[in-house]
Amino acid sequence: MTVAALAVTAQTNRVYIDNFSIEPGETKTVTVNFDNETSFCSVQWHMLLPEGLNIETKDNGKPKVTINPDRSDEHTVTSGFKDGGVQVTIYSGENLTFPGNSGAFLTFNVTADADIAAGDHELIVENVVASTPAEEKYRPDGCTTIVSVVGPTVAESLVAGNLHIPAGLKIQLEAVVVPAAASSQLSWSSSDEAIATVDENGLVSTKSEGEVVITAATGDGSNLSLDFVVNVTPAQINYDLNQDGFVNVGDVGALYTAILAGF
């Protein structure tokens, strides 16, 4: 009995996915590249996705993958779930070779769970087998792709740094949780309410001279927070002419009215 041997190549034939990043709850299109020095008419591989990363499926429940039309000559694409991963096969019933020899071969969409762990994960393409029209079988290289999950953070939407506010005035602080899929509920607190207080919406009311830290924190167990350092300076001339607690354009109108009243 003759056993057919698989040809071994030095990275001249490979299926690979470039490293990419994704945020919790985000959907991203992933491109599978196929560099083939050899002319093949079929190729198949097995793909293992990291936990918390889910491939888009068709109405029949099978993985949805789309071949690049520039790399296909009426080839047939099949896909399914197998051995804890995704099995992809592309072939030609007439043994037609794939046009081109490099670059984007097919695409698929993945969505990251809202609670996927932040950090680097591995997406593995393995067990790649390709065939020529002469039925010669090759083992192109697969790959290990790094999928970087960007965890949620609390970011200030008001670029503040260290704030200097005269006593007796107010300032509105704003913070958001990113990405948007993460919890957006924040609680606000003051390190010293004798210097300044803050309400549930981030509105700070300064009271007396000193330094105070205003903190916006998540309440979903993620333990994320953002600190604003507020330096309360001595009370100055009262420019809050309309007495709404803010120095703004409304005070210009109040000043104009006062000037007119003096004539």
C-alpha positions in Angstrom: 0.0 0.0 0.0 1.3 3.4 -0.9 0.8 6.3 1.5 0.6 9.7 -0.1 3.0 12.2 1.5 2.1 15.8 2.3 4.4 18.3 0.8 6.1 20.7 3.3 6.8 24.3 2.3 8.8 27.0 4.1 6.1 29.6 4.7 5.4 30.0 1.0 1.8 28.9 1.6 0.0 30.1 4.6 -3.4 31.1 6.0 -3.3 33.9 8.5 -5.2 36.7 10.3 -3.5 39.9 11.4 -3.6 40.8 15.0 -6.5 43.1 15.9 -8.2 44.8 18.9 -11.8 44.8 19.9 -13.9 46.4 22.7 -16.5 44.6 24.8 -19.8 44.5 22.9 -18.2 45.6 19.6 -18.7 43.8 16.3 -15.7 43.7 14.0 -15.0 42.3 10.5 -12.0 40.0 10.4 -10.1 39.2 7.2 -8.4 35.9 6.5 -5.4 36.2 4.2 -4.2 33.4 2.0 -0.6 33.6 0.6 -0.2 30.7 -1.8 2.9 30.3 -4.0 1.4 27.0 -5.2 -1.8 27.1 -7.3 -4.5 25.4 -5.3 -8.1 24.6 -6.1 -9.2 23.9 -2.6 -8.3 24.7 1.0 -9.7 24.0 4.4 -8.8 24.9 8.0 -10.0 24.8 11.6 -10.2 27.9 13.6 -10.4 28.3 17.4 -11.9 31.6 18.7 -11.1 32.8 22.2 -13.8 32.6 24.9 -16.2 35.5 24.7 -15.6 36.1 20.9 -18.5 34.9 18.8 -18.6 34.5 15.0 -21.7 35.7 13.2 -24.0 32.9 12.0 -26.4 32.5 9.1 -30.1 31.7 9.4 -29.3 28.0 9.5 -27.0 28.5 12.5 -23.8 27.9 10.7 -20.9 30.3 10.7 -21.2 33.1 8.1 -18.0 33.5 6.0 -17.7 35.4 2.7 -15.0 34.8 0.1 -13.3 37.7 -1.6 -14.6 37.6 -5.2 -11.2 38.5 -6.5 -9.8 35.3 -5.0 -12.7 33.0 -6.2 -13.6 31.5 -9.6 -17.1 30.3 -8.6 -15.6 28.3 -5.7 -18.0 26.9 -3.1 -17.6 27.9 0.6 -18.9 25.7 3.4 -18.5 26.3 7.2 -19.7 24.7 10.4 -18.9 24.3 14.0 -16.6 21.3 14.8 -14.4 20.3 17.7 -15.0 23.5 19.7 -14.1 25.7 16.7 -15.1 26.7 13.2 -14.3 24.5 10.2 -14.0 26.3 6.8 -13.7 24.6 3.4 -13.4 26.3 0.0 -13.3 24.1 -3.1 -14.1 24.0 -6.8 -16.1 21.1 -8.3 -14.2 21.7 -11.6 -10.8 21.9 -9.9 -10.4 25.5 -10.8 -7.5 27.2 -9.1 -7.8 30.3 -6.9 -7.1 33.6 -8.7 -4.2 35.5 -7.3 -1.5 34.4 -4.9 -1.7 36.6 -1.8 -3.9 38.9 0.3 -7.5 38.9 1.5 -9.2 35.6 1.0 -12.4 35.8 3.0 -14.0 37.7 5.8 -16.3 37.0 8.8 -17.8 39.1 11.6 -17.1 38.5 15.3 -18.8 40.1 18.3 -17.2 40.4 21.7 -19.3 39.6 24.8 -20.0 42.6 27.0 -18.2 40.9 29.8 -15.2 39.5 27.9 -12.0 39.7 29.9 -9.7 42.6 29.0 -6.2 41.7 27.8 -4.7 39.6 25.0 -6.4 36.5 23.7 -5.4 33.9 21.0 -7.3 33.1 17.9 -5.8 30.0 16.3 -5.9 28.9 12.6 -4.8 25.3 12.5 -4.9 22.0 10.5 -4.7 23.8 7.1 -4.9 21.5 4.1 -4.8 22.6 0.5 -5.0 20.6 -2.8 -3.9 21.2 -6.3 -5.9 20.2 -9.5 -3.5 17.2 -9.7 -4.7 16.2 -6.2 -1.4 17.0 -4.5 -2.0 17.9 -0.9 -0.1 20.5 1.0 0.0 21.7 4.6 0.1 25.5 4.5 1.1 27.3 7.7 -1.7 28.4 10.0 -1.3 31.2 12.6 -1.9 32.4 16.1 -3.5 35.8 16.1 -3.5 38.1 19.1 -6.9 39.6 19.8 -6.5 42.5 22.2 -9.6 43.3 24.2 -9.7 46.9 25.4 -11.4 46.9 28.8 -13.8 49.6 30.0 -12.5 52.8 31.5 -13.9 55.9 33.0 -12.9 58.9 30.9 -13.5 62.6 31.5 -15.5 64.3 28.8 -14.6 67.6 30.4 -10.9 68.1 30.0 -10.1 69.5 33.4 -6.9 68.5 35.1 -6.5 70.4 38.3 -9.3 72.9 38.6 -9.1 76.2 40.5 -12.5 77.5 41.5 -13.2 80.5 43.8 -15.3 79.6 46.9 -19.0 80.1 46.5 -19.2 79.1 42.8 -20.2 75.8 41.1 -18.8 73.8 38.3 -20.3 70.9 36.3 -18.0 67.9 35.9 -18.7 65.2 33.4 -17.4 61.6 33.0 -18.4 58.7 30.8 -17.7 55.0 30.8 -16.1 53.7 27.6 -16.8 51.6 25.7 -20.5 52.4 25.4 -21.4 48.7 26.0 -20.0 49.0 29.6 -22.1 50.2 32.5 -22.7 53.9 32.3 -24.0 54.4 35.8 -21.6 56.5 37.9 -21.7 57.7 41.5 -20.1 60.9 42.6 -18.4 61.7 45.9 -16.3 64.4 47.6 -13.3 63.8 49.8 -14.1 66.8 52.0 -17.6 68.2 51.9 -16.6 71.1 54.1 -14.6 72.3 51.0 -16.9 71.2 48.2 -19.9 69.0 47.7 -21.1 67.2 44.6 -24.5 65.9 43.6 -25.5 62.7 41.8 -25.0 64.5 38.4 -21.4 65.7 39.0 -22.4 69.3 39.9 -19.8 70.6 42.3 -20.6 73.4 44.8 -17.5 75.0 46.4 -17.8 76.2 50.0 -14.4 77.0 51.5 -10.7 77.3 50.6 -8.7 74.1 50.2 -8.1 71.1 48.0 -10.7 68.4 47.4 -10.9 65.3 45.3 -14.2 64.7 43.4 -14.5 61.0 42.3 -16.7 59.5 39.7 -17.0 55.7 40.2 -18.8 52.8 38.6 -21.3 50.8 40.7 -21.3 47.6 38.7 -18.4 45.9 40.5 -15.8 46.8 37.9 -14.1 49.1 40.4 -13.4 51.8 37.8 -13.1 55.4 38.9 -11.8 58.9 37.9 -10.6 61.6 40.2 -10.9 65.4 39.6 -8.7 67.5 41.8 -10.5 70.8 42.7 -8.5 73.6 44.3 -11.0 76.0 46.0 -9.5 79.5 46.1 -10.6 82.4 48.4 -13.8 84.0 47.4 -13.3 86.9 44.9 -15.4 89.7 43.5 -18.9 88.4 42.9 -19.3 88.2 39.1 -22.4 85.9 39.5 -24.7 88.9 39.0 -27.8 86.9 38.3 -27.1 84.7 41.3 -27.6 81.3 39.6 -24.4 79.9 41.0 -22.5 80.1 37.7 -20.4 82.8 36.0 -21.7 82.6 32.4 -23.3 84.6 29.6 -26.4 85.2 31.8 -24.3 87.5 34.0 -23.4 89.7 31.0 -27.1 90.4 30.5 -27.5 91.2 34.2 -24.5 93.6 34.0 -26.0 95.3 30.9 -29.4 95.7 32.7 -27.6 97.2 35.7 -25.7 99.7 33.6 -28.9 100.8 31.8 -30.6 101.2 35.1 -28.0 103.7 36.2 -28.8 106.2 33.5 
